[in-house]
Amino acid sequence: MNRFISLLTASFIALAGATVAAQAADPVYLQYDDPGICGSAPVLNKITHRFRYQVANVPHLPQVEIVEFNRIVQSRFNAQSEEWPIERRYCHAKAALSDGHTRDIWYLIERPMGFAGQGSNVEFCVSGFDRWHVYGGRCLSLR
């Protein structure tokens, strides 16, 4: 009976836009294909541009660029409310670098935090590239 309910629940979620994949007979897991705003081109372009600036201006960092983002997920969401006027989305991805290595990247999207309170602000931390621990050890403040 529990297996039937699990499969029925997975079917309803699949109809809502998720892909359902099963391995063997058990367990059923869900894989969401749409990373939402975490995977949007303006956000990823802003990160790429600012990372390029960072490696060029921080001493003793390897001169690499982000060439691709993979496995983008939203790890946490804090909704805007009267008590917390800023919406925050915490995201995680794998960044493929021009030197052939792949690094974890954590980033935060805050809205409304753009120029004059319009738009969004993006803060990011690439594993191994936060030399001055701006985001804490191992990018902890953005996880």
N, CA, C and O atoms as a GROMACS GRO file, in nm:
protein
  572
    1MET      N    1   0.082  -0.119   0.000
    1MET     CA    2   0.000   0.000   0.000
    1MET      C    3   0.086   0.125   0.000
    1MET      O    4   0.057   0.220  -0.073
    2ASN      N    5   0.194   0.126   0.083
    2ASN     CA    6   0.283   0.242   0.087
    2ASN      C    7   0.351   0.266  -0.047
    2ASN      O    8   0.371   0.381  -0.088
    3ARG      N    9   0.387   0.158  -0.115
    3ARG     CA   10   0.451   0.172  -0.246
    3ARG      C   11   0.353   0.232  -0.346
    3ARG      O   12   0.392   0.316  -0.428
    4PHE      N   13   0.228   0.192  -0.341
    4PHE     CA   14   0.127   0.246  -0.430
    4PHE      C   15   0.111   0.396  -0.405
    4PHE      O   16   0.103   0.474  -0.500
    5ILE      N   17   0.105   0.437  -0.280
    5ILE     CA   18   0.090   0.579  -0.246
    5ILE      C   19   0.212   0.658  -0.292
    5ILE      O   20   0.198   0.770  -0.342
    6SER      N   21   0.331   0.602  -0.277
    6SER     CA   22   0.454   0.668  -0.321
    6SER      C   23   0.453   0.689  -0.472
    6SER      O   24   0.487   0.797  -0.520
    7LEU      N   25   0.414   0.586  -0.545
    7LEU     CA   26   0.408   0.597  -0.690
    7LEU      C   27   0.300   0.695  -0.734
    7LEU      O   28   0.319   0.770  -0.830
    8LEU      N   29   0.187   0.694  -0.667
    8LEU     CA   30   0.079   0.786  -0.700
    8LEU      C   31   0.124   0.930  -0.675
    8LEU      O   32   0.098   1.018  -0.757
    9THR      N   33   0.190   0.955  -0.562
    9THR     CA   34   0.240   1.089  -0.531
    9THR      C   35   0.342   1.133  -0.634
    9THR      O   36   0.339   1.247  -0.679
   10ALA      N   37   0.433   1.044  -0.673
   10ALA     CA   38   0.534   1.076  -0.773
   10ALA      C   39   0.470   1.109  -0.907
   10ALA      O   40   0.517   1.197  -0.979
   11SER      N   41   0.362   1.039  -0.940
   11SER     CA   42   0.292   1.066  -1.067
   11SER      C   43   0.229   1.205  -1.067
   11SER      O   44   0.236   1.276  -1.167
   12PHE      N   45   0.169   1.244  -0.956
   12PHE     CA   46   0.110   1.377  -0.947
   12PHE      C   47   0.216   1.485  -0.956
   12PHE      O   48   0.195   1.587  -1.022
   13ILE      N   49   0.329   1.465  -0.892
   13ILE     CA   50   0.437   1.562  -0.898
   13ILE      C   51   0.493   1.570  -1.040
   13ILE      O   52   0.531   1.678  -1.085
   14ALA      N   53   0.500   1.458  -1.109
   14ALA     CA   54   0.550   1.456  -1.246
   14ALA      C   55   0.460   1.539  -1.336
   14ALA      O   56   0.509   1.607  -1.427
   15LEU      N   57   0.332   1.535  -1.313
   15LEU     CA   58   0.239   1.615  -1.392
   15LEU      C   59   0.258   1.764  -1.366
   15LEU      O   60   0.220   1.846  -1.450
   16ALA      N   61   0.316   1.799  -1.252
   16ALA     CA   62   0.337   1.939  -1.216
   16ALA      C   63   0.468   1.992  -1.272
   16ALA      O   64   0.503   2.107  -1.242
   17GLY      N   65   0.542   1.917  -1.350
   17GLY     CA   66   0.662   1.968  -1.415
   17GLY      C   67   0.792   1.905  -1.374
   17GLY      O   68   0.897   1.952  -1.416
   18ALA      N   69   0.789   1.802  -1.296
   18ALA     CA   70   0.913   1.734  -1.257
   18ALA      C   71   0.923   1.604  -1.335
   18ALA      O   72   0.823   1.552  -1.383
   19THR      N   73   1.043   1.553  -1.347
   19THR     CA   74   1.064   1.425  -1.412
   19THR      C   75   1.079   1.318  -1.307
   19THR      O   76   1.150   1.336  -1.208
   20VAL      N   77   1.014   1.208  -1.328
   20VAL     CA   78   1.024   1.098  -1.231
   20VAL      C   79   1.112   0.991  -1.293
   20VAL      O   80   1.091   0.949  -1.407
   21ALA      N   81   1.210   0.948  -1.217
   21ALA     CA   82   1.298   0.841  -1.264
   21ALA      C   83   1.301   0.732  -1.158
   21ALA      O   84   1.305   0.762  -1.038
   22ALA      N   85   1.299   0.610  -1.201
   22ALA     CA   86   1.302   0.499  -1.106
   22ALA      C   87   1.422   0.411  -1.138
   22ALA      O   88   1.455   0.389  -1.254
   23GLN      N   89   1.484   0.361  -1.033
   23GLN     CA   90   1.593   0.267  -1.050
   23GLN      C   91   1.550   0.137  -0.985
   23GLN      O   92   1.509   0.134  -0.869
   24ALA      N   93   1.559   0.030  -1.061
   24ALA     CA   94   1.505  -0.099  -1.019
   24ALA      C   95   1.358  -0.080  -0.987
   24ALA      O   96   1.287  -0.015  -1.064
   25ALA      N   97   1.311  -0.132  -0.878
   25ALA     CA   98   1.171  -0.111  -0.840
   25ALA      C   99   1.160  -0.005  -0.732
   25ALA      O  100   1.060   0.066  -0.726
   26ASP      N  101   1.262   0.007  -0.649
   26ASP     CA  102   1.262   0.105  -0.540
   26ASP      C  103   1.398   0.171  -0.535
   26ASP      O  104   1.492   0.110  -0.585
   27PRO      N  105   1.418   0.284  -0.483
   27PRO     CA  106   1.319   0.383  -0.445
   27PRO      C  107   1.286   0.473  -0.563
   27PRO      O  108   1.354   0.469  -0.666
   28VAL      N  109   1.184   0.551  -0.550
   28VAL     CA  110   1.147   0.648  -0.651
   28VAL      C  111   1.208   0.781  -0.608
   28VAL      O  112   1.194   0.820  -0.492
   29TYR      N  113   1.275   0.850  -0.700
   29TYR     CA  114   1.329   0.981  -0.666
   29TYR      C  115   1.288   1.080  -0.773
   29TYR      O  116   1.253   1.041  -0.884
   30LEU      N  117   1.293   1.205  -0.739
   30LEU     CA  118   1.251   1.311  -0.831
   30LEU      C  119   1.372   1.392  -0.874
   30LEU      O  120   1.461   1.420  -0.794
   31GLN      N  121   1.373   1.430  -1.001
   31GLN     CA  122   1.479   1.514  -1.054
   31GLN      C  123   1.411   1.632  -1.122
   31GLN      O  124   1.336   1.613  -1.218
   32TYR      N  125   1.436   1.752  -1.073
   32TYR     CA  126   1.376   1.870  -1.132
   32TYR      C  127   1.469   1.924  -1.239
   32TYR      O  128   1.588   1.943  -1.214
   33ASP      N  129   1.417   1.948  -1.357
   33ASP     CA  130   1.498   1.993  -1.468
   33ASP      C  131   1.516   2.145  -1.472
   33ASP      O  132   1.613   2.193  -1.530
   34ASP      N  133   1.425   2.220  -1.412
   34ASP     CA  134   1.429   2.366  -1.420
   34ASP      C  135   1.491   2.425  -1.294
   34ASP      O  136   1.431   2.417  -1.187
   35PRO      N  137   1.611   2.485  -1.304
   35PRO     CA  138   1.673   2.545  -1.186
   35PRO      C  139   1.614   2.681  -1.150
   35PRO      O  140   1.655   2.742  -1.051
   36GLY      N  141   1.517   2.730  -1.228
   36GLY     CA  142   1.455   2.859  -1.198
   36GLY      C  143   1.551   2.974  -1.217
   36GLY      O  144   1.636   2.972  -1.306
   37ILE      N  145   1.537   3.076  -1.132
   37ILE     CA  146   1.620   3.195  -1.143
   37ILE      C  147   1.768   3.164  -1.119
   37ILE      O  148   1.854   3.237  -1.167
   38CYS      N  149   1.798   3.056  -1.047
   38CYS     CA  150   1.938   3.019  -1.022
   38CYS      C  151   2.011   2.988  -1.153
   38CYS      O  152   2.133   3.006  -1.162
   39GLY      N  153   1.939   2.944  -1.254
   39GLY     CA  154   2.000   2.910  -1.382
   39GLY      C  155   1.975   3.012  -1.491
   39GLY      O  156   2.001   2.985  -1.608
   40SER      N  157   1.923   3.130  -1.454
   40SER     CA  158   1.891   3.230  -1.556
   40SER      C  159   2.018   3.292  -1.614
   40SER      O  160   2.118   3.308  -1.544
   41ALA      N  161   2.014   3.326  -1.741
   41ALA     CA  162   2.129   3.381  -1.812
   41ALA      C  163   2.182   3.510  -1.748
   41ALA      O  164   2.303   3.523  -1.733
   42PRO      N  165   2.096   3.606  -1.710
   42PRO     CA  166   2.151   3.728  -1.649
   42PRO      C  167   2.230   3.701  -1.520
   42PRO      O  168   2.334   3.763  -1.497
   43VAL      N  169   2.183   3.609  -1.438
   43VAL     CA  170   2.252   3.577  -1.313
   43VAL      C  171   2.386   3.510  -1.343
   43VAL      O  172   2.488   3.551  -1.288
   44LEU      N  173   2.387   3.410  -1.430
   44LEU     CA  174   2.510   3.338  -1.462
   44LEU      C  175   2.610   3.428  -1.535
   44LEU      O  176   2.731   3.415  -1.514
   45ASN      N  177   2.562   3.517  -1.620
   45ASN     CA  178   2.651   3.611  -1.688
   45ASN      C  179   2.715   3.708  -1.590
   45ASN      O  180   2.833   3.742  -1.603
   46LYS      N  181   2.638   3.755  -1.492
   46LYS     CA  182   2.691   3.845  -1.390
   46LYS      C  183   2.801   3.776  -1.310
   46LYS      O  184   2.904   3.835  -1.282
   47ILE      N  185   2.778   3.650  -1.273
   47ILE     CA  186   2.878   3.573  -1.199
   47ILE      C  187   3.005   3.556  -1.283
   47ILE      O  188   3.115   3.578  -1.234
   48THR      N  189   2.989   3.518  -1.409
   48THR     CA  190   3.103   3.496  -1.498
   48THR      C  191   3.185   3.623  -1.513
   48THR      O  192   3.308   3.619  -1.505
   49HIS      N  193   3.119   3.735  -1.534
   49HIS     CA  194   3.188   3.863  -1.552
   49HIS      C  195   3.261   3.903  -1.425
   49HIS      O  196   3.377   3.945  -1.431
   50ARG      N  197   3.196   3.892  -1.310
   50ARG     CA  198   3.258   3.931  -1.183
   50ARG      C  199   3.370   3.835  -1.142
   50ARG      O  200   3.466   3.878  -1.078
   51PHE      N  201   3.359   3.707  -1.177
   51PHE     CA  202   3.466   3.612  -1.150
   51PHE      C  203   3.589   3.648  -1.233
   51PHE      O  204   3.702   3.641  -1.183
   52ARG      N  205   3.568   3.684  -1.358
   52ARG     CA  206   3.678   3.725  -1.446
   52ARG      C  207   3.752   3.845  -1.385
   52ARG      O  208   3.875   3.850  -1.385
   53TYR      N  209   3.675   3.942  -1.333
   53TYR     CA  210   3.734   4.059  -1.268
   53TYR      C  211   3.811   4.017  -1.142
   53TYR      O  212   3.920   4.068  -1.117
   54GLN      N  213   3.755   3.925  -1.065
   54GLN     CA  214   3.818   3.880  -0.940
   54GLN      C  215   3.954   3.816  -0.966
   54GLN      O  216   4.052   3.851  -0.900
   55VAL      N  217   3.961   3.723  -1.060
   55VAL     CA  218   4.090   3.654  -1.082
   55VAL      C  219   4.194   3.749  -1.142
   55VAL      O  220   4.314   3.727  -1.125
   56ALA      N  221   4.150   3.851  -1.211
   56ALA     CA  222   4.244   3.947  -1.268
   56ALA      C  223   4.297   4.044  -1.163
   56ALA      O  224   4.406   4.099  -1.180
   57ASN      N  225   4.223   4.068  -1.054
   57ASN     CA  226   4.261   4.172  -0.959
   57ASN      C  227   4.301   4.123  -0.820
   57ASN      O  228   4.349   4.203  -0.739
   58VAL      N  229   4.283   3.997  -0.789
   58VAL     CA  230   4.325   3.943  -0.660
   58VAL      C  231   4.458   3.871  -0.682
   58VAL      O  232   4.467   3.781  -0.765
   59PRO      N  233   4.562   3.910  -0.608
   59PRO     CA  234   4.694   3.850  -0.629
   59PRO      C  235   4.694   3.698  -0.601
   59PRO      O  236   4.623   3.649  -0.513
   60HIS      N  237   4.774   3.629  -0.677
   60HIS     CA  238   4.802   3.486  -0.659
   60HIS      C  239   4.683   3.394  -0.686
   60HIS      O  240   4.679   3.282  -0.635
   61LEU      N  241   4.588   3.440  -0.765
   61LEU     CA  242   4.481   3.350  -0.809
   61LEU      C  243   4.514   3.303  -0.951
   61LEU      O  244   4.568   3.380  -1.030
   62PRO      N  245   4.483   3.179  -0.985
   62PRO     CA  246   4.508   3.132  -1.121
   62PRO      C  247   4.423   3.211  -1.221
   62PRO      O  248   4.308   3.244  -1.193
   63GLN      N  249   4.480   3.240  -1.335
   63GLN     CA  250   4.409   3.317  -1.438
   63GLN      C  251   4.321   3.222  -1.520
   63GLN      O  252   4.360   3.175  -1.626
   64VAL      N  253   4.202   3.196  -1.469
   64VAL     CA  254   4.107   3.107  -1.535
   64VAL      C  255   3.974   3.179  -1.551
   64VAL      O  256   3.952   3.286  -1.494
   65GLU      N  257   3.887   3.121  -1.629
   65GLU     CA  258   3.752   3.173  -1.648
   65GLU      C  259   3.652   3.061  -1.629
   65GLU      O  260   3.685   2.943  -1.643
   66ILE      N  261   3.529   3.099  -1.598
   66ILE     CA  262   3.420   3.001  -1.593
   66ILE      C  263   3.372   2.980  -1.736
   66ILE      O  264   3.335   3.076  -1.804
   67VAL      N  265   3.372   2.856  -1.781
   67VAL     CA  266   3.328   2.827  -1.917
   67VAL      C  267   3.189   2.763  -1.921
   67VAL      O  268   3.122   2.767  -2.024
   68GLU      N  269   3.148   2.703  -1.808
   68GLU     CA  270   3.017   2.636  -1.808
   68GLU      C  271   2.969   2.614  -1.665
   68GLU      O  272   3.050   2.594  -1.574
   69PHE      N  273   2.838   2.619  -1.647
   69PHE     CA  274   2.774   2.586  -1.519
   69PHE      C  275   2.697   2.456  -1.536
   69PHE      O  276   2.627   2.438  -1.636
   70ASN      N  277   2.711   2.366  -1.439
   70ASN     CA  278   2.641   2.237  -1.442
   70ASN      C  279   2.573   2.213  -1.309
   70ASN      O  280   2.610   2.272  -1.207
   71ARG      N  281   2.472   2.125  -1.310
   71ARG     CA  282   2.403   2.080  -1.188
   71ARG      C  283   2.359   2.197  -1.100
   71ARG      O  284   2.390   2.200  -0.981
   72ILE      N  285   2.290   2.290  -1.158
   72ILE     CA  286   2.243   2.410  -1.088
   72ILE      C  287   2.119   2.375  -1.006
   72ILE      O  288   2.022   2.320  -1.060
   73VAL      N  289   2.122   2.408  -0.877
   73VAL     CA  290   2.008   2.384  -0.790
   73VAL      C  291   1.989   2.502  -0.695
   73VAL      O  292   2.084   2.572  -0.661
   74GLN      N  293   1.867   2.520  -0.654
   74GLN     CA  294   1.837   2.616  -0.548
   74GLN      C  295   1.838   2.539  -0.417
   74GLN      O  296   1.763   2.444  -0.401
   75SER      N  297   1.923   2.580  -0.324
   75SER     CA  298   1.936   2.505  -0.199
   75SER      C  299   1.851   2.562  -0.087
   75SER      O  300   1.817   2.490   0.008
   76ARG      N  301   1.815   2.689  -0.096
   76ARG     CA  302   1.734   2.749   0.011
   76ARG      C  303   1.664   2.872  -0.044
   76ARG      O  304   1.714   2.939  -0.135
   77PHE      N  305   1.547   2.903   0.014
   77PHE     CA  306   1.472   3.021  -0.027
   77PHE      C  307   1.415   3.089   0.096
   77PHE      O  308   1.346   3.025   0.176
   78ASN      N  309   1.442   3.217   0.111
   78ASN     CA  310   1.383   3.298   0.218
   78ASN      C  311   1.292   3.400   0.152
   78ASN      O  312   1.339   3.492   0.085
   79ALA      N  313   1.163   3.384   0.171
   79ALA     CA  314   1.065   3.470   0.105
   79ALA      C  315   1.064   3.611   0.167
   79ALA      O  316   1.100   3.631   0.283
   80GLN      N  317   1.023   3.705   0.086
   80GLN     CA  318   1.007   3.842   0.131
   80GLN      C  319   0.883   3.852   0.219
   80GLN      O  320   0.780   3.793   0.188
   81SER      N  321   0.894   3.927   0.329
   81SER     CA  322   0.780   3.947   0.417
   81SER      C  323   0.794   4.083   0.484
   81SER      O  324   0.891   4.155   0.459
   82GLU      N  325   0.698   4.118   0.567
   82GLU     CA  326   0.708   4.245   0.638
   82GLU      C  327   0.829   4.246   0.731
   82GLU      O  328   0.896   4.348   0.748
   83GLU      N  329   0.855   4.131   0.791
   83GLU     CA  330   0.968   4.120   0.884
   83GLU      C  331   1.102   4.114   0.811
   83GLU      O  332   1.202   4.168   0.860
   84TRP      N  333   1.106   4.049   0.694
   84TRP     CA  334   1.227   4.035   0.613
   84TRP      C  335   1.199   4.092   0.474
   84TRP      O  336   1.148   4.019   0.388
   85PRO      N  337   1.230   4.220   0.449
   85PRO     CA  338   1.190   4.284   0.324
   85PRO      C  339   1.269   4.241   0.200
   85PRO      O  340   1.236   4.282   0.089
   86ILE      N  341   1.371   4.158   0.217
   86ILE     CA  342   1.453   4.118   0.103
   86ILE      C  343   1.438   3.968   0.079
   86ILE      O  344   1.460   3.888   0.169
   87GLU      N  345   1.401   3.932  -0.043
   87GLU     CA  346   1.391   3.791  -0.083
   87GLU      C  347   1.531   3.738  -0.112
   87GLU      O  348   1.609   3.804  -0.180
   88ARG      N  349   1.563   3.621  -0.060
   88ARG     CA  350   1.696   3.564  -0.081
   88ARG      C  351   1.683   3.420  -0.132
   88ARG      O  352   1.610   3.339  -0.076
   89ARG      N  353   1.757   3.391  -0.238
   89ARG     CA  354   1.765   3.256  -0.294
   89ARG      C  355   1.910   3.212  -0.289
   89ARG      O  356   2.000   3.280  -0.340
   90TYR      N  357   1.933   3.098  -0.227
   90TYR     CA  358   2.067   3.041  -0.217
   90TYR      C  359   2.079   2.929  -0.320
   90TYR      O  360   1.994   2.840  -0.326
   91CYS      N  361   2.184   2.935  -0.401
   91CYS     CA  362   2.199   2.840  -0.511
   91CYS      C  363   2.336   2.773  -0.505
   91CYS      O  364   2.430   2.825  -0.446
   92HIS      N  365   2.344   2.657  -0.568
   92HIS     CA  366   2.469   2.583  -0.576
   92HIS      C  367   2.482   2.527  -0.717
   92HIS      O  368   2.382   2.489  -0.779
   93ALA      N  369   2.604   2.523  -0.768
   93ALA     CA  370   2.629   2.467  -0.901
   93ALA      C  371   2.772   2.416  -0.907
   93ALA      O  372   2.852   2.437  -0.816
   94LYS      N  373   2.803   2.350  -1.015
   94LYS     CA  374   2.940   2.311  -1.047
   94LYS      C  375   2.985   2.402  -1.160
   94LYS      O  376   2.916   2.416  -1.262
   95ALA      N  377   3.101   2.466  -1.143
   95ALA     CA  378   3.154   2.556  -1.244
   95ALA      C  379   3.272   2.489  -1.313
   95ALA      O  380   3.371   2.454  -1.248
   96ALA      N  381   3.263   2.471  -1.443
   96ALA     CA  382   3.375   2.419  -1.521
   96ALA      C  383   3.465   2.537  -1.557
   96ALA      O  384   3.419   2.635  -1.615
   97LEU      N  385   3.592   2.526  -1.521
   97LEU     CA  386   3.686   2.635  -1.545
   97LEU      C  387   3.769   2.609  -1.670
   97LEU      O  388   3.777   2.496  -1.718
   98SER      N  389   3.830   2.715  -1.721
   98SER     CA  390   3.908   2.704  -1.845
   98SER      C  391   4.034   2.619  -1.830
   98SER      O  392   4.093   2.580  -1.930
   99ASP      N  393   4.076   2.589  -1.707
   99ASP     CA  394   4.193   2.503  -1.688
   99ASP      C  395   4.156   2.354  -1.682
   99ASP      O  396   4.242   2.269  -1.660
  100GLY      N  397   4.028   2.324  -1.702
  100GLY     CA  398   3.982   2.185  -1.705
  100GLY      C  399   3.931   2.134  -1.571
  100GLY      O  400   3.877   2.024  -1.565
  101HIS      N  401   3.946   2.211  -1.464
  101HIS     CA  402   3.896   2.171  -1.333
  101HIS      C  403   3.751   2.212  -1.315
  101HIS      O  404   3.703   2.306  -1.380
  102THR      N  405   3.682   2.142  -1.227
  102THR     CA  406   3.545   2.176  -1.191
  102THR      C  407   3.544   2.213  -1.044
  102THR      O  408   3.598   2.140  -0.960
  103ARG      N  409   3.481   2.325  -1.012
  103ARG     CA  410   3.476   2.374  -0.874
  103ARG      C  411   3.330   2.394  -0.833
  103ARG      O  412   3.244   2.421  -0.916
  104ASP      N  413   3.305   2.378  -0.702
  104ASP     CA  414   3.175   2.412  -0.647
  104ASP      C  415   3.162   2.563  -0.643
  104ASP      O  416   3.259   2.634  -0.616
  105ILE      N  417   3.042   2.611  -0.671
  105ILE     CA  418   3.015   2.754  -0.661
  105ILE      C  419   2.882   2.770  -0.586
  105ILE      O  420   2.782   2.705  -0.619
  106TRP      N  421   2.882   2.857  -0.489
  106TRP     CA  422   2.762   2.890  -0.415
  106TRP      C  423   2.732   3.035  -0.442
  106TRP      O  424   2.823   3.118  -0.444
  107TYR      N  425   2.604   3.068  -0.462
  107TYR     CA  426   2.570   3.207  -0.485
  107TYR      C  427   2.434   3.240  -0.425
  107TYR      O  428   2.350   3.154  -0.401
  108LEU      N  429   2.417   3.369  -0.402
  108LEU     CA  430   2.299   3.423  -0.337
  108LEU      C  431   2.240   3.528  -0.429
  108LEU      O  432   2.311   3.615  -0.479
  109ILE      N  433   2.109   3.520  -0.450
  109ILE     CA  434   2.038   3.619  -0.530
  109ILE      C  435   1.944   3.693  -0.436
  109ILE      O  436   1.856   3.632  -0.376
  110GLU      N  437   1.963   3.824  -0.424
  110GLU     CA  438   1.881   3.906  -0.335
  110GLU      C  439   1.796   4.002  -0.418
  110GLU      O  440   1.846   4.066  -0.511
  111ARG      N  441   1.667   4.010  -0.383
  111ARG     CA  442   1.577   4.103  -0.452
  111ARG      C  443   1.488   4.171  -0.351
  111ARG      O  444   1.440   4.101  -0.262
  112PRO      N  445   1.461   4.296  -0.355
  112PRO     CA  446   1.513   4.399  -0.444
  112PRO      C  447   1.641   4.460  -0.386
  112PRO      O  448   1.636   4.526  -0.282
  113MET      N  449   1.752   4.439  -0.450
  113MET     CA  450   1.879   4.491  -0.402
  113MET      C  451   1.965   4.549  -0.513
  113MET      O  452   2.084   4.571  -0.494
  114GLY      N  453   1.906   4.575  -0.629
  114GLY     CA  454   1.982   4.633  -0.738
  114GLY      C  455   1.995   4.784  -0.721
  114GLY      O  456   1.970   4.836  -0.612
  115PHE      N  457   2.033   4.852  -0.825
  115PHE     CA  458   2.048   4.997  -0.823
  115PHE      C  459   1.915   5.064  -0.787
  115PHE      O  460   1.813   5.037  -0.850
  116ALA      N  461   1.917   5.149  -0.687
  116ALA     CA  462   1.799   5.221  -0.639
  116ALA      C  463   1.685   5.127  -0.600
  116ALA      O  464   1.568   5.160  -0.616
  117GLY      N  465   1.719   5.010  -0.550
  117GLY     CA  466   1.618   4.915  -0.504
  117GLY      C  467   1.546   4.842  -0.615
  117GLY      O  468   1.445   4.776  -0.589
  118GLN      N  469   1.595   4.852  -0.738
  118GLN     CA  470   1.534   4.783  -0.851
  118GLN      C  471   1.625   4.668  -0.894
  118GLN      O  472   1.747   4.683  -0.897
  119GLY      N  473   1.566   4.556  -0.928
  119GLY     CA  474   1.645   4.444  -0.976
  119GLY      C  475   1.701   4.359  -0.863
  119GLY      O  476   1.647   4.358  -0.752
  120SER      N  477   1.810   4.289  -0.893
  120SER     CA  478   1.864   4.196  -0.795
  120SER      C  479   2.015   4.213  -0.781
  120SER      O  480   2.082   4.271  -0.867
  121ASN      N  481   2.066   4.162  -0.671
  121ASN     CA  482   2.209   4.158  -0.645
  121ASN      C  483   2.252   4.013  -0.638
  121ASN      O  484   2.176   3.928  -0.590
  122VAL      N  485   2.371   3.984  -0.685
  122VAL     CA  486   2.423   3.847  -0.681
  122VAL      C  487   2.558   3.848  -0.609
  122VAL      O  488   2.647   3.925  -0.645
  123GLU      N  489   2.570   3.764  -0.508
  123GLU     CA  490   2.697   3.742  -0.440
  123GLU      C  491   2.734   3.596  -0.466
  123GLU      O  492   2.647   3.510  -0.465
  124PHE      N  493   2.862   3.568  -0.489
  124PHE     CA  494   2.902   3.431  -0.520
  124PHE      C  495   3.036   3.399  -0.457
  124PHE      O  496   3.113   3.488  -0.420
  125CYS      N  497   3.062   3.270  -0.445
  125CYS     CA  498   3.190   3.222  -0.391
  125CYS      C  499   3.225   3.092  -0.462
  125CYS      O  500   3.149   2.996  -0.459
  126VAL      N  501   3.341   3.091  -0.526
  126VAL     CA  502   3.391   2.971  -0.592
  126VAL      C  503   3.489   2.902  -0.498
  126VAL      O  504   3.580   2.966  -0.445
  127SER      N  505   3.470   2.775  -0.477
  127SER     CA  506   3.554   2.698  -0.386
  127SER      C  507   3.701   2.712  -0.424
  127SER      O  508   3.740   2.686  -0.538
  128GLY      N  509   3.782   2.754  -0.327
  128GLY     CA  510   3.925   2.771  -0.350
  128GLY      C  511   3.966   2.907  -0.402
  128GLY      O  512   4.085   2.934  -0.418
  129PHE      N  513   3.869   2.995  -0.429
  129PHE     CA  514   3.900   3.127  -0.484
  129PHE      C  515   3.864   3.241  -0.388
  129PHE      O  516   3.876   3.358  -0.425
  130ASP      N  517   3.821   3.209  -0.268
  130ASP     CA  518   3.791   3.312  -0.168
  130ASP      C  519   3.914   3.326  -0.077
  130ASP      O  520   3.912   3.288   0.040
  131ARG      N  521   4.019   3.382  -0.133
  131ARG     CA  522   4.148   3.392  -0.067
  131ARG      C  523   4.144   3.466   0.065
  131ARG      O  524   4.214   3.430   0.159
  132TRP      N  525   4.062   3.569   0.072
  132TRP     CA  526   4.055   3.653   0.192
  132TRP      C  527   3.940   3.614   0.284
  132TRP      O  528   3.910   3.686   0.379
  133HIS      N  529   3.876   3.503   0.257
  133HIS     CA  530   3.766   3.451   0.338
  133HIS      C  531   3.654   3.554   0.358
  133HIS      O  532   3.601   3.570   0.468
  134VAL      N  533   3.619   3.621   0.252
  134VAL     CA  534   3.510   3.718   0.254
  134VAL      C  535   3.380   3.649   0.291
  134VAL      O  536   3.297   3.706   0.363
  135TYR      N  537   3.360   3.527   0.243
  135TYR     CA  538   3.237   3.452   0.269
  135TYR      C  539   3.258   3.342   0.372
  135TYR      O  540   3.186   3.242   0.373
  136GLY      N  541   3.355   3.361   0.458
  136GLY     CA  542   3.383   3.263   0.563
  136GLY      C  543   3.465   3.148   0.507
  136GLY      O  544   3.485   3.137   0.386
  137GLY      N  545   3.511   3.063   0.596
  137GLY     CA  546   3.585   2.945   0.551
  137GLY      C  547   3.498   2.856   0.466
  137GLY      O  548   3.384   2.825   0.502
  138ARG      N  549   3.552   2.814   0.352
  138ARG     CA  550   3.481   2.724   0.258
  138ARG      C  551   3.347   2.778   0.211
  138ARG      O  552   3.254   2.701   0.186
  139CYS      N  553   3.335   2.909   0.199
  139CYS     CA  554   3.214   2.976   0.146
  139CYS      C  555   3.090   2.951   0.231
  139CYS      O  556   2.978   2.951   0.179
  140LEU      N  557   3.106   2.931   0.360
  140LEU     CA  558   2.995   2.891   0.447
  140LEU      C  559   2.880   2.990   0.451
  140LEU      O  560   2.765   2.948   0.464
  141SER      N  561   2.906   3.119   0.440
  141SER     CA  562   2.796   3.215   0.453
  141SER      C  563   2.702   3.213   0.332
  141SER      O  564   2.593   3.270   0.339
  142LEU      N  565   2.741   3.148   0.223
  142LEU     CA  566   2.653   3.140   0.106
  142LEU      C  567   2.594   3.002   0.085
  142LEU      O  568   2.526   2.979  -0.015
  143ARG      N  569   2.619   2.910   0.176
  143ARG     CA  570   2.565   2.775   0.160
  143ARG      C  571   2.425   2.765   0.212
  143ARG      O  572   2.364   2.658   0.207
   0.00000   0.00000   0.00000
